[in-house]
Every structure is written in structure tokens, then in C-alpha cells.
Amino acid sequence: MVIARRNRASRFTRVPNGRFPRTALLLQALVVVAVAVGVFASSAWPRVAGKIIPSPLKGSITYCTEGNYAPLEVLSHGKAVGSDVDIGDQVAKALGLSAKWNVMDFDAVVPALNASKCDAIIAGISVTPQRLKQLDFASYAKAPQSLLLLKGNPKHINSMTDLSGKAVSVLAGTNDLTGLQQLNKILKKEGKSPCKISIYQSEADGIFALKTGKVDAWASGYGNNSWYAFKTGSGFALGPIFGPQLIPATTYGIATLKSAKPLHVALVKAVRQLYAKGIAPRILSHWHLNAFILTTQQRAQLLKP
């Protein structure tokens, strides 16, 4: 069974009936609890200093998003919260607008944009050649893949090549599996033992294999893994990141229609401002997504005037 990940590197895996595996539901619940006790508060971010960036919109900008992609966006008491929501709110402020949120299933966000149900999409949507045919993107993050380890790193896995001779669990039909297979080719060329790849049909089973010692690592998206490592208290630690020679990082962006070019230009300027003022890096770090932060070189490449 091949499970589509919707070109979202740290996307939770959906099963055929549309529900999340129990680990993803647990993760979502933990985010809701964290928000409820005040651990994450969007109001903590200062207003963007500087001139208001002109945009074709007046009063507000409406974003299409979803509520099942922690820690980027998740519903808490009917309200969308997460790193994407914080960034979207700050982008709106940079444009002199208020932000409104239209929450729906991920599959519906592009059709909703086409139907004018929102002005832009910010939902952990990745920039792909196919999407670029109909959408423009104001890129704000790079999302790599990574390993999840047991707390304390008892197997001393400090780099991807340290997986040599060790066991790693991975979800069937994902980029993570392809990356591990590529790693084994590299290990073979270096005369090292390959890692033992254990393929699972559900995220729950793959992570349980790590927790019970059947494997030494779990391979998945950085956002998902970092949240487990930093927030659940379940005995996990964030491991090494897959390098670009194994799996290139996915670019996330705020999507607009090709026909909305003035809005796209304004959004690019707003994201540049958020990085220049240090607000975007602070938001991503706050949600334990440090590896999502665009480098100076990436910003120059992705956020051209």
C-alpha cells in the first residue's frame, strides 16, 4: 500500500477512511492541551516594525488552512493555532490587515482558493512544479526529514551514517523510505554495513517499534519528530536530519492564484520583512521548528523582489 504524503515532508499520514492514526491524534491532542494552558500564545509576537506594505486587499486577508497538521496548524476550541497561524497573522499585520481563517480539509484548500473562499493558502503546502503551474508562492520555510531517537540517544546516532548496522522503522511508500534506500547505497560504497529498514503500514506501529526497542530510530518529517521529542515527554529525542543528498528539503509557501500577482508581491515583501525583523525565525523556533528557518541564501533565492 502506497500512502500519499501530499508532497508535505512532515505531513501526518492519512489512512483510506480519512482519519489520522492514533499517534497523530495524540499529537494533535497534546497541542490543544499546550495551547489551553497558555504554553503557546500568538499575542506574544510583537508587531512588525516599519512601514505598512501596500496590498490590493482592504481591511482583512482570509487564509485557507486546515486543522490537523500540528504543530503548523491545529484546531484548539474551534480556533486555528500553530506556527503557520502565527506567521499568517504577522504577515497580515505587515500588510496593515487583520487575518481571518477558513479551516477545512487539506484536499479542499486549492479548490477553495479557486472558488474565492479565501485570498491565500497557508497550510504547510509545499512548492512543487505541478502547483507552480496554477499558484504563486511566498516561501517562508524549508522542511527537511529527520530521525526520531530514544531519549539520551543510547545508540549514539549522531549522523545519518551512524545508522550503519542499526535498525530503523519507516512508513511504506514515503520519501523517507527512498532516502534510507539511498543511504544504504552510500554506506555500501563506503564499505560500511547497511541499515536494516523495517517498513510499517502505520505511523503508530513504526513509532511503537522504536519505543519498545525493536528498532533504533524512526524516520519521518522534522516537524512531526521535533514535536514528539520536545513536547510529549514520552522518552524521545530529535535525531539527525536527512541531508539533501538523501532527501531534498521541501519548501513551504503562502499560495495565491496566478491572477492575484499584486497580492503575491505584497506577501513576498511581508515575509521578507518578517525575516529581516527576526520575527519569522522566532515563531518557528517557538514551535520547535528551527530547521524550517530559511537561511540568508535561501531567502535571497526564494524571496526575490
Order of alpha helices (4+ residues) and beta strands (2+ residues): alpha-beta-beta-beta-beta-alpha-beta-alpha-beta-beta-beta-beta-alpha-beta-alpha-beta-alpha-beta-beta-alpha-alpha-alpha
